[in-house]
Amino acid sequence: MVSLSASAMTEDVRPNGRWWRPRSLRRQLLLWLVTLHLVGAVATAWFSFLAYGNLVHNALDDQMRLVAESYTGNDPPKTPRAVDGEAAFSRGAFVVQIWSADGTALRASSWPALSVPLQPGEGFRNVNTGAHAHSSWRVFTAERGPRADQPRVQVLQNEDYRRRRALRRALLEGLPIALLLPAALLILWLIVSAASRSLRGVARDVASQDERSPTELSLARVPDEIAPLVGAFNNLLARVRSAFATQRRFVQDAAHELRTPMAAIGLQIENLRAHVPAGEATDRFNQLEAGVTRAQHLIEQLLSLSRQDAPQRAMVREAIDIEVLLRESVSQLMVLADARRVDVGFEGSITPVVSAPAAELRSVFDNLIDNALRYAPEGGVVDVRLHAVDGHAVVDVLDNGAGIPESAMGRVFDRFFRVPGAAAGGSGLGLAIARTAAERNGMRIELQNRTDGPGLMARVHLPSSPV
């Protein structure tokens, strides 16, 4: 199975983007939405401030004019009602001033503390009385009466009150957008999370693909925006699957085609043995026979490899007694052991049972024992041990050969890789076949050079329960 996880296919394999350009689609949406809402709230408040500022300004100007006209229409003018600074600054109360006809004397004022002279012309003006707070005033000077000695009327209102009132209305207009922002963020978070679940599901489907038989991804739960990408990926998988199938067919066809002529060559060599004279011809004949035997073994390994690479159909799992299976494997390989005069021993202290296809388990142990027999020196020793390590069942296959250099230990499971300087006879496929079958059935193969002498130990960790 493909070992890449969904997370490794996304953020972990790429560096994080800058804060204003994040890699995460969710963060991009949140960043842009927050920015859009904030800009919208500020723009709405600003335009509301301008609009309501004009509206409030015009409405209050009309009120000032009406108040001034109400005082001007009385002859003599009525005395204005007194106000204080708090009322003028906080509530925007009008300050009414009654001036003499020539504008030189202030006859009456609702707030005498305010010293704003009578303006030279009629109408509205803005007057600043100083640099302190609340020093800006809106002033309306009423028109002169019909008589020359008729008093003049002037009405004032604090300009800061007007701005505060307009700002308050503008903020109230922008408040719904500010309140909508958390709700919008929550809704967006839920929508993006739902979309992310779909993408994570697609990523899990990709991560769970079997590299030997990749299947198409379902488009049922894929968003429309991502569907073209998944469709293109499915097309790529189809091409990869076709390439794998072509490769498997080539290996199978080549191995099958070579099997029959190599078997015939082997039979002819066996028939020629009695006719080969002693001496150098016998040595050359033995070399030829060894080469043919190695070729036949390679063909069998290629067939086994092509079967493992093929899409795996449901294989019947059964309870396999590992001790019995190991004894059978050792017995079947005794012909090779006798030919190389290798002493094979078996020791079993436990009797674990594994649920797996028998052919798969036999492929694991046959290849490991065969590998040990081929790389052990003539007259050497190969031991097969079934025992428990840390409470779990393991199978150790030990030989007293040259072992594996540490520099090559990471490549010994590669197909067709042979340790430099190794004796002839191997195909470089046995360990690859054994590992593939082991991983498919929940087992793990560990190789390490022996510490008690020369040789290699191949340890298979069985998937059985603790013993």
VOGU-3710 file (C-alpha; in Angstrom, 3 decimals, decimal comma):
1> mvslsasamt> 0,000/0,000/0,000  1,114/3,566/-0,572  2,573/4,831/2,679  2,062/8,562/2,123  -0,539/10,039/4,431  -3,068/12,714/3,493  -1,399/15,300/5,633  1,955/14,608/4,022  0,372/15,312/0,665  -0,827/18,718/1,654
11> edvrpngrww> 0,701/21,237/4,034  3,667/19,273/5,372  5,410/19,085/2,019  5,249/22,821/1,323  6,502/25,836/3,242  3,972/28,152/4,833  3,040/31,216/2,824  3,335/34,800/4,010  0,573/36,046/6,295  -0,997/38,106/3,506
21> rprslrrqll> -0,803/35,200/1,044  -1,340/31,981/3,029  -1,133/28,557/1,399  -4,295/27,344/3,111  -7,467/27,915/1,095  -9,425/28,232/4,339  -7,100/30,941/5,627  -7,278/32,788/2,321  -11,072/32,824/2,429  -11,135/33,939/6,045
31> lwlvtlhlvg> -8,526/36,635/5,430  -10,342/38,056/2,424  -13,760/37,842/4,076  -12,570/39,621/7,220  -10,891/42,281/5,086  -14,012/42,684/2,932  -16,287/43,040/5,959  -13,988/45,494/7,692  -13,636/47,613/4,550  -17,408/47,426/4,046
41> avatawfsfl> -18,085/48,445/7,646  -15,650/51,358/7,475  -16,971/52,497/4,081  -20,573/52,237/5,268  -19,788/54,174/8,439  -17,927/56,858/6,464  -20,647/57,355/3,863  -23,272/57,238/6,604  -21,321/59,862/8,493  -21,270/62,090/5,432
51> aygnlvhnal> -24,909/61,487/4,574  -26,239/61,788/8,100  -23,897/64,715/8,731  -25,592/66,641/5,939  -29,015/65,487/7,075  -28,417/66,393/10,736  -26,751/69,655/9,736  -29,665/70,757/7,561  -32,286/69,675/10,117  -30,598/71,530/12,962
61> ddqmrlvaes> -30,066/74,614/10,755  -33,799/74,664/10,073  -34,497/74,437/13,794  -32,078/77,305/14,493  -33,828/79,442/11,876  -37,251/78,698/13,376  -36,029/79,534/16,874  -34,527/82,836/15,648  -37,720/83,741/13,772  -39,822/82,969/16,849
71> ytgndppktp> -37,817/85,506/18,866  -37,672/88,068/16,060  -41,451/88,055/15,662  -41,977/89,322/19,233  -41,723/93,075/19,839  -40,149/93,479/22,250  -38,438/90,032/22,067  -39,188/87,632/24,877  -36,436/86,757/27,322  -34,635/83,545/26,319
81> ravdgeaafs> -34,721/80,589/28,725  -31,417/80,089/30,542  -29,197/77,091/29,712  -25,839/75,988/31,092  -22,682/74,679/29,510  -23,628/71,036/30,095  -26,864/71,478/28,154  -25,098/73,334/25,358  -22,249/70,845/24,991  -23,920/67,506/25,789
91> rgafvvqiws> -27,512/67,980/24,554  -26,911/70,586/21,858  -29,213/73,178/23,429  -29,591/76,401/21,456  -28,004/79,529/22,893  -30,201/82,562/22,065  -28,711/86,078/22,111  -30,719/89,313/21,937  -28,647/92,266/20,713  -29,321/95,926/20,375
101> adgtalrass> -30,291/97,232/16,971  -26,790/98,485/16,273  -25,217/95,204/17,512  -23,003/96,784/20,113  -24,793/95,693/23,305  -25,919/92,250/24,373  -29,333/92,774/25,983  -30,128/89,159/26,884  -28,613/85,681/26,491  -29,652/82,200/27,498
111> wpalsvplqp> -25,995/81,529/28,403  -24,171/84,797/29,185  -20,826/82,958/29,653  -20,602/82,378/25,913  -18,891/85,385/24,359  -19,617/85,287/20,655  -20,208/88,727/19,113  -23,008/89,527/16,734  -21,977/88,497/13,247  -21,829/91,277/10,661
121> gegfrnvntg> -24,134/89,642/8,159  -27,300/87,569/8,203  -27,376/83,806/7,783  -25,221/80,892/8,913  -21,543/80,928/9,869  -19,050/78,730/11,682  -17,246/80,475/14,513  -14,303/79,243/16,572  -13,977/80,772/20,023  -10,579/79,259/20,936
131> ahahsswrvf> -8,310/76,229/20,832  -10,023/74,355/23,673  -12,577/71,548/23,275  -16,119/72,482/22,210  -14,867/75,800/20,796  -16,550/75,435/17,407  -20,051/76,929/17,070  -22,697/77,076/14,402  -24,151/80,592/14,341  -27,360/81,883/12,710
141> taergpradq> -27,906/85,626/12,606  -31,513/86,603/11,900  -32,431/89,315/9,430  -33,069/92,866/10,642  -36,609/93,731/11,639  -38,776/96,247/9,731  -37,945/98,989/12,194  -34,494/100,456/12,620  -34,588/100,237/16,407  -35,777/96,597/16,489
151> prvqvlqned> -33,362/94,251/18,448  -31,246/91,698/16,604  -31,482/87,928/17,313  -28,642/85,418/17,052  -28,848/81,636/17,733  -25,820/79,389/18,389  -25,285/75,637/18,663  -22,156/73,672/19,499  -20,594/72,160/16,375  -19,024/69,233/18,265
161> yrrrralrra> -22,503/68,096/19,316  -23,513/67,990/15,662  -20,504/65,881/14,712  -21,113/63,475/17,607  -24,722/63,068/16,616  -23,814/62,367/12,985  -21,064/59,942/14,060  -23,443/58,123/16,383  -25,941/57,615/13,580  -23,204/56,478/11,224
171> lleglpiall> -21,936/53,935/13,768  -25,450/52,640/14,252  -25,709/52,153/10,490  -22,401/50,231/10,447  -23,308/48,145/13,490  -25,251/45,460/11,529  -22,201/44,765/9,356  -19,979/44,564/12,446  -22,457/42,147/14,055  -22,705/40,172/10,818
181> lpaallilwl> -18,932/39,585/10,707  -18,750/36,877/13,424  -21,831/35,136/12,013  -20,384/35,276/8,490  -17,055/33,935/9,732  -18,809/31,077/11,523  -20,867/30,225/8,448  -17,776/30,389/6,246  -15,844/28,222/8,691  -18,595/25,590/8,562
191> ivsaasrslr> -18,779/25,722/4,754  -15,021/25,521/4,300  -14,807/22,724/6,889  -17,444/20,761/4,989  -15,555/21,324/1,728  -12,299/20,406/3,461  -13,810/17,131/4,612  -14,535/16,305/1,006  -10,978/17,144/0,001  -9,568/15,193/2,935
201> gvardvasqd> -11,699/12,233/1,864  -10,223/12,463/-1,631  -6,734/12,695/-0,103  -7,404/9,566/1,986  -8,582/7,741/-1,127  -5,377/8,732/-2,892  -3,230/7,714/0,091  -4,927/4,324/0,328  -4,259/3,453/-3,301  -2,432/0,203/-3,966
211> ersptelsla> 0,550/1,018/-6,161  0,098/-2,276/-8,011  -3,542/-1,641/-8,945  -4,528/2,038/-8,616  -8,267/2,617/-8,949  -10,192/5,696/-10,033  -11,378/8,182/-7,417  -15,096/8,704/-6,966  -16,471/12,079/-8,071  -19,640/11,729/-6,000
221> rvpdeiaplv> -18,470/13,881/-3,070  -16,011/16,095/-4,931  -16,886/19,822/-5,286  -17,453/21,004/-8,843  -14,375/23,255/-8,674  -12,125/20,290/-7,791  -13,796/17,767/-10,106  -11,585/18,645/-13,157  -8,462/18,070/-11,058  -9,743/14,713/-9,787
231> gafnnllarv> -10,784/13,786/-13,326  -7,294/14,563/-14,615  -5,842/12,501/-11,765  -8,115/9,601/-12,723  -6,854/9,833/-16,300  -3,301/9,709/-15,002  -4,137/6,671/-12,867  -5,643/4,969/-15,907  -2,430/5,521/-17,868  -0,326/4,297/-14,945
241> rsafatqrrf> -2,554/1,230/-14,591  -2,220/0,519/-18,284  1,572/0,868/-18,074  1,703/-1,515/-15,103  -0,498/-4,023/-16,911  1,718/-3,852/-19,994  4,812/-4,372/-17,867  3,262/-7,351/-16,049  2,123/-8,951/-19,301  5,597/-8,533/-20,762
251> vqdaahelrt> 7,275/-10,158/-17,753  4,739/-12,980/-17,619  4,888/-13,643/-21,361  8,673/-13,512/-21,424  8,978/-15,813/-18,418  6,463/-18,294/-19,845  8,128/-18,280/-23,240  11,531/-18,872/-21,666  10,315/-21,554/-19,274  9,809/-24,306/-21,845
261> pmaaiglqie> 13,053/-23,885/-23,831  15,061/-23,577/-20,592  13,481/-26,778/-19,307  14,390/-28,485/-22,592  17,953/-27,161/-22,348  18,200/-28,481/-18,799  16,988/-31,906/-19,910  19,461/-31,994/-22,785  22,310/-31,031/-20,446  21,305/-33,828/-18,070
271> nlrahvpage> 21,334/-36,281/-21,000  24,789/-35,069/-22,090  26,357/-35,583/-18,683  27,256/-39,237/-19,383  28,982/-38,299/-22,649  31,231/-35,554/-21,265  34,849/-36,705/-20,880  36,640/-36,118/-17,622  38,976/-33,174/-17,180  38,539/-29,648/-18,419
281> atdrfnqlea> 35,394/-30,544/-20,375  33,705/-31,652/-17,139  34,550/-28,328/-15,474  33,142/-26,402/-18,428  30,050/-28,615/-18,400  29,472/-27,946/-14,697  29,694/-24,194/-15,298  27,162/-24,511/-18,117  24,826/-26,523/-15,937  25,103/-23,984/-13,114
291> gvtraqhlie> 24,273/-21,145/-15,517  21,210/-22,964/-16,847  20,066/-23,738/-13,294  20,449/-20,079/-12,356  18,475/-19,028/-15,457  15,684/-21,449/-14,566  15,603/-20,070/-11,019  15,470/-16,504/-12,345  12,519/-17,380/-14,619  10,627/-18,879/-11,691
301> qllslsrqda> 11,345/-15,763/-9,617  10,112/-13,511/-12,431  6,868/-15,467/-12,638  6,428/-15,190/-8,872  7,167/-11,468/-9,021  4,660/-10,838/-11,813  1,981/-12,697/-9,856  2,641/-10,523/-6,817  2,500/-7,335/-8,888  -0,841/-8,320/-10,382
311> pqramvreai> -4,030/-6,951/-8,744  -4,671/-9,122/-5,734  -7,923/-11,011/-5,775  -9,474/-12,155/-2,548  -7,272/-15,020/-1,375  -8,534/-17,604/1,057  -7,078/-17,043/4,496  -6,663/-19,989/6,776  -5,103/-20,707/10,132  -1,514/-21,748/9,400
321> dievllresv> 0,672/-23,488/11,958  4,005/-21,706/11,423  6,046/-24,568/12,872  4,573/-27,067/10,421  5,025/-24,659/7,494  8,696/-24,009/8,387  9,439/-27,722/8,606  7,905/-28,224/5,154  9,935/-25,344/3,701  13,172/-26,760/5,148
331> sqlmvladar> 12,349/-30,239/3,808  11,669/-28,952/0,283  14,960/-27,032/0,201  17,076/-29,911/1,476  18,025/-30,736/-2,134  19,785/-27,356/-2,452  21,284/-27,775/1,031  22,685/-31,201/0,173  24,072/-29,951/-3,132  26,024/-27,253/-1,282
341> rvdvgfegsi> 26,731/-29,439/1,763  25,038/-26,909/4,070  23,893/-28,128/7,482  20,312/-26,952/8,038  18,847/-26,911/11,522  15,395/-26,075/12,830  14,446/-25,112/16,377  10,944/-24,218/17,480  10,084/-23,263/21,035  6,578/-21,906/20,332
351> tpvvsapaae> 3,710/-22,901/18,027  2,091/-19,686/16,742  -0,832/-19,753/14,320  -1,195/-17,055/11,655  -4,291/-16,337/9,573  -3,046/-15,832/6,018  -2,955/-17,524/2,596  -0,614/-20,512/2,804  1,021/-19,681/-0,549  1,901/-16,177/0,677
361> lrsvfdnlid> 3,533/-17,425/3,889  5,416/-20,101/1,995  6,712/-17,447/-0,425  8,121/-15,465/2,520  9,952/-18,299/4,245  10,975/-20,229/1,125  12,730/-17,170/-0,267  14,471/-16,319/3,007  15,718/-19,888/3,553  16,692/-20,216/-0,123
371> nalryapegg> 18,614/-16,944/0,139  20,443/-18,158/3,253  21,367/-21,464/1,583  22,744/-19,709/-1,483  24,882/-17,191/0,411  26,140/-19,527/3,100  29,557/-20,997/2,252  29,787/-24,615/1,130  29,879/-26,761/4,236  28,305/-23,896/6,199
381> vvdvrlhavd> 25,350/-23,763/8,584  21,838/-22,355/8,273  19,576/-22,266/11,311  15,848/-21,595/11,353  14,504/-20,587/14,758  10,912/-20,055/15,821  10,785/-18,298/19,181  9,426/-15,279/21,092  11,091/-11,887/21,469  9,556/-9,442/23,934
391> ghavvdvldn> 6,448/-11,588/24,055  5,873/-11,697/20,295  6,521/-14,530/17,869  9,393/-14,187/15,391  11,157/-16,425/12,898  14,932/-16,069/12,547  16,818/-17,416/9,519  20,573/-17,344/10,239  23,538/-18,206/8,040  27,285/-17,992/8,509
401> gagipesamg> 28,068/-16,300/5,223  29,764/-12,979/4,596  26,745/-10,907/5,677  25,766/-7,606/4,063  27,907/-4,450/4,118  26,265/-1,597/5,981  26,465/0,555/2,843  24,270/-1,939/0,966  21,829/-2,739/3,782  19,335/-0,126/2,582
411> rvfdrffrvp> 19,164/-1,570/-0,949  19,006/-5,308/-0,417  15,210/-5,306/-0,840  15,460/-3,608/-4,244  14,645/-5,799/-7,197  17,627/-7,285/-9,028  20,042/-5,778/-6,525  22,854/-8,122/-5,569  25,490/-7,359/-2,976  28,814/-6,623/-4,712
421> gaaaggsglg> 31,155/-9,565/-4,419  28,360/-12,053/-3,667  28,666/-15,566/-5,024  26,924/-16,355/-8,300  23,606/-18,163/-8,269  21,187/-15,553/-6,916  18,724/-13,522/-8,953  18,355/-10,449/-6,726  14,588/-11,006/-6,456  14,183/-13,300/-3,446
431> laiartaaer> 14,223/-10,630/-0,736  11,978/-8,304/-2,763  9,411/-11,076/-3,211  9,612/-12,040/0,465  9,108/-8,474/1,696  6,143/-7,836/-0,615  4,361/-10,986/0,566  5,225/-10,255/4,205  3,895/-6,678/4,174  0,713/-7,786/2,448
441> ngmrielqnr> 0,007/-10,112/5,384  0,965/-7,816/8,236  4,493/-9,124/8,786  7,804/-7,281/8,848  11,249/-8,498/7,759  14,314/-7,175/9,525  17,872/-7,842/8,325  20,977/-7,410/10,438  24,486/-8,823/10,495  25,101/-11,307/13,255
451> tdgpglmarv> 27,029/-10,189/16,319  28,018/-13,679/17,454  30,061/-14,339/14,342  29,988/-13,944/10,554  26,695/-14,168/8,752  23,275/-12,584/8,417  20,079/-12,847/10,454  16,741/-12,348/8,707  14,010/-11,869/11,323  10,319/-12,079/10,444
461> hlpsspv> 7,968/-10,457/12,946  4,753/-12,448/12,855  1,357/-10,729/13,177  0,159/-13,205/15,785  -1,077/-12,186/19,213  1,408/-11,965/22,144  2,740/-15,335/23,243
//
